[in-house]
Amino acid sequence: MNEDKPGPRLSDPERDARERDIFASMQAAVSALRAEGEGAAAPATAAPAPSAPEPMTATAPAMALRPAEPPPRAPAAAPSIEMQIPERAAPQAAPIPQAPMPQPAMAQAAPAPQASVANEPGRVAPSLRGTVIEGEAGGPLLPEGRAAANDAGSQITRKSPQVNFRVALEQTKARVRRNLAWIFAFTILINVLVLAVPIYLFQISDRVLTSRSLDTLVMLTLIVVGAIIGQVALDLIRRSILMRTAVEVETRLGSPILSAASRSALSGSGKDYQILADLQHIRAFLTGSTLLAMLDAPLAPLFIVAVWLVHPHLGAIVVTSVVVLLTVAFFNKRATAIHFAEANGHNARSNLTLDALSRNAQIINALGMIPEAVRLWGKDNAASLRSQVAAQDRNVFFSSISKALRLFAQVGMLGWGAYLSLEGQLTGGMVIASSIIASRALAPVEGTIEGWRSYIQSRAAYGRISQLLLNSPLNVERLRLPRPQGRLDVDRVLYVPPPNKKVILNGISFSLKPGEALGIIGSSGAGKSTIGRMLVGSIMPTAGNVRLDLMDLKNWDPRQLGESIGYLPQDVQLFPASIKVNIARMREDALDEDVFEAAMLADIHELVASFPQGYETVIAADGAPLSGGQKQRIGLARAFFGNPRLVVLDEPNSNLDTDGEKALALAMTRAKANGTTVVAITQRHSLLRCVDRIMVMDKGAISAIGERNQILAMISGQTAGESNVPVQRRVP
């Protein structure tokens, strides 16, 4: 083989055996052969031999090879390939001569890691030795931190960017202020151009009609047409900026509001989710006519001065009218504020009721509860409408008064202007022009009064949004702690939810070591599900502490805590997405092998494979096409996704058949073997075979806790004396 020519391609039949052995390495080396290198070392080759090649050796960690003509680019292979050529025992063959190589002072090449095929399920990478060939195959890069993720069990524990809601709110306000400053500048220009029409009328009345000059008429007409076109163009720009500002506000604040509302729901109420609807009120106000009227109002003095320059008497009429209209606006605010607030409160409650009815539509239809459901929603809705009618009646009343006062002011100006004209102090054109200018000065005040309801709603909406974002606990960035091991400590937990002040949990205390499983049993209403939600941070205790690896749950970074915890609630809810997305907790960066691992751990791979689209099967909003037990098993896989260190299962076998219970027991056994701490809340004693300890709850307190055999013996009436660990009895 000539050194100045690239080696033969894979299609050469004489090289087929050798090419199959080193094909993966050649794909990576092609890019290196084409790259510019520092120093060239020509490889020594030998004549082709029918036998297997001798193992290749190298003394430098990397070699830059520069052939005369680069070979054709090989098909893209796996990215960042690091492959070792295995040594093979060659049959008797002529040795391949090696060309002398330069001997620079270089460190011995370090062994390369095994190829990424070792991470594929069901495949084991062979033990490879020999020369390390590194190169880029041209494919997409592996996700950053992949290797470390595989060592830890999952890559979802990476630090997520922290979003400060206070900063987001301030930045949004700054953008709105900047846009409003531009809009106000356009408003000033628009209001100046508005004066073109009354000036045009004044000039026609007092100059054109008296001088009968056609040239003056044409020039004045051209000027006023240009002013009108400029006014229309500026108004178009102004409204476009307002529309984009409204969209930007909703875009910037939508995600923070939803995040803060989700965190606020830990208090047990989901009413803060309704704050998302407040963005609609703000957008309607920004794009409505009320804001434009308010922006025109500060320029009313400009028109008052213009009227005053025509004649002071007419200016005094305009000033008096503005003061009276402002007084009407003040009383309108006082008369409507309370009723609008009541209407908003009743409307929020009716929306919550409507949301609950939509989630229970099947029960409502099955039990014939449609009239009762409508009555329940109609109660708050009717109260909201009554308050709105009361507020609107007062608003319409004051709006009518303001409109009447404006018309009276115009009539007064025309009448007094006519009198002044008869006295020879004004001309007819001046009277008409001053009347038009005065109407422009009074229109913003009247428009503000008519749109006062929109202003009140948007101001209240902004108040709720700012209060939610400024007071959200997510604004505090938590220290990123090491991945937890799974130790769980519950210390004297007391839970008294508002507003009824009834004690739900009273003095709950226990500890679990990593990899230990606890079963919680008790009668209905004993507080089992409540303690389950508290263990995963869904609700916070009134007093006491819940600690994961000695750190209180509220002091963990929320994202990291969620990634370290698995939770299967009693009422399993899946999202309208594919099975894969539901198992992966809707994470876009989730790896397929993590999804598959969770499915295998929960033993649902066979179930998913039975669907025509497999993991890409889309789940509808009502859970179709899944049954209740299938939804529960997919929820179980979601709980185990990402190798969590603490898993809480609330009635995980309530909808499962015999095969499902076997799969659940196997999943719990595997989780314990992986060092995952498991808490299972159940009413079926068959699941208790998989736990190490059992806790019996009664009326919100622990009545007994101990090893599994002892508690089972105590429950069945047998004597507990075979265990070395005594049973702890607690009486509430």
C-alpha positions, 0 to 999 in steps of 0.5 A: 500500500502506498503511503500517499493514498488512503486505504481501500474502502469497505467495499474491497472484498480483500479487506472485508474481514479486516474492515468488519473488525475495525469499522467503528474505529475507522469511522472515528478516525476519518475525521482525524485524517481530514483535520489539520494536525500539529506535526505529521507522522506517516503511518507505516503499512504493509501488503494485505494479508489474508489473515487477521491483522496484528494488534496496533500499538501507539506511544502517543495519546493522539496522532494527526495523520495527513494523507494526500487525498482525504477519503470520502466521509463515512456515514455519521456514527455515534458522537464522541466515539472512544473505541479500543481495537481488541487484540485477536490471536492471529493465525500463522502469517507473515508479520506486518512491517512497521514503519519507524515513527518519531519518538517525541517526549510524550506521556503514555496514552491513558486507557480510554473508557468503554464505548457507550454501548455499555449503557444500553439495556441488555448489552454488555460491553466487551473487555477491549484493549489496544490502541485508543482512536478518538474522533468526532463522528459528526452526530449530535453531542451527548447530553452534558453530564451523561456519564455522571448521571449514569453513575448516580442513577439518573441525570435529572438531579442537575441544577435548574436555573432559578427564577426570581419572581420579584425580579421577573415582576420588576423587569416586566414593570420596567418594560411596560413603563418603557413602552408606555413612555413611547406611547405617551410620546405618540399621544402628545403628537396625536393630540397636537395633530388633533388641533389641525381640524379646528384650526382648519375650520377657523381658517376657512371661516375667517379667511377663505370665505372672506378672501375667496382665495382658492389657493389658500383653500387648497394649501390648507386642505393639503396640510390638514389631510397630512395632519390627519394621515399622521394622526392615524399612523401614530394612533396605529403605532400606539395601539400596536405597541399596546397590543404587543405590551399586553402579550409581553406581560402575559408571556413574562408573567404567565410561567411565574404565576403558575409556578407560584400558584402551584407552590401556594397550593401547599396551603390546601387551597388552589384558589391562586390558580385563578390568578392566571385569569387576572392576566386576561383583565390586564391584557384587556385593559392595556388594549382597551379604550380606557387606558388611551383615555387616561393617557389623553387626560394629562394633555387636557390642559393643552386644550384648555390653554388653547380655548383660553387663548381664544377667550378667557370666558370660554376657558373658564367654562372648560375648567369648570366642566373639568372640575365637575367631571372629576368630582363625578369620577370620584363619587363614581369610584366610591360608589362602585368599588365595594360592589366590584370587589364583591363581584370579583370574589363571587366570580372566583368562587364560582370558577372554583366550583366549575373546575370541581364540577368539570373534574367530577363530570362522570360522577355527576352524570352517573348519579343524575346530579346535574340539577344539583351541580348547576344549583351549586355553581349558580349560587355563587354565579348569581351573587357575582351577577347581582354585585356586578349589576349593582356596580354597573347601575351606579357606573352607568348613572355617573357616566350619564351624568358626565355625558350630560355635563359635557353636552351642557358645557358644549352648549354653554360654550356655543351660546356664550361664544355666540354672545361674544361674537355678537359683542364683536369679541369673537368671530364665528370660526373662533366659536366653532374651533373653541367648541371642538377643542373643548370637547377634546379636553372633556372627552378623556375625563368622560372616557375614564369614567365610563371605563372605570370598571375596567380600571378597577378590575385590572388594578385588583388583578395586578394587586393579586399578581404582585402579592402572589409573586412577591410573597412566593417562597420560591423567591428564596434560592435554596442551597443545592445539597448532595443527593439524599440517601433516603433517611426520613425523620418525622418529629412531633408533627402537628397539622391543623388546616385552616379555617376549621382548626380541626386537628388532623395529625397530632404528635406524629414521630418516627424515623426510617433508614435508607432502604427501609420500608414502612407500611401505614394502616388505619381506619378511614379518616385516621390521617394516613393520606395526610401524612403521606402528602406531608412526607412529600412536601405537598402540605406543610405541618403546622408544627414539628418537622419532616426531615430528609437526610436531616434537612427539613423539607422546606429548606430543600431546593424544590426542584431537587426535592421533587427529583429525589421523591416519588409519589403515587397519590390515592387519586391518580391523575395523568396528563393529556400526553403520551405514556412516555411523557407521563412517566418522565414527569413531562421533562423534555431532557428525560433519557429514554433509558430512564423511562424504560428503567422506571417502566421495568421497575414498575413492571409495566413494560409488557402492559405498555407494549400491548398498546399499538403505539407503545410508549407514544400512546397518547392519554386523553384528559379523562384517562382514556384508553387506560383503565383505573388499574392501568392508570395506577400502574403508570403512576407507579412508574412515574413515582419510580422515575429518576431513581428517587430516594424516597417513595410514598405510595398512597393506596397503590393497590386500590385498583389493581388485580392479582397480577398488578399486586404482584407487580407492585410487590416486585417493584417495592422489593426492587426499590428496597434493593436499590436503597430507596426508602418506601412508605406504603399507605394501604388498607390491604394487608397483602401489601404488608409482606413487602415492608419492614415495619408497620405503623397503625394510625387512629384519629390522627395519632400513632397507636402502634408502631413496630416490626412487621411480624409483631404488628401483624401478630398484634392485629390478628390477636396473637401474642407478640413475643418473637421479635427482639424489637418491642412494639411502641404503643402510643395512645392519642 
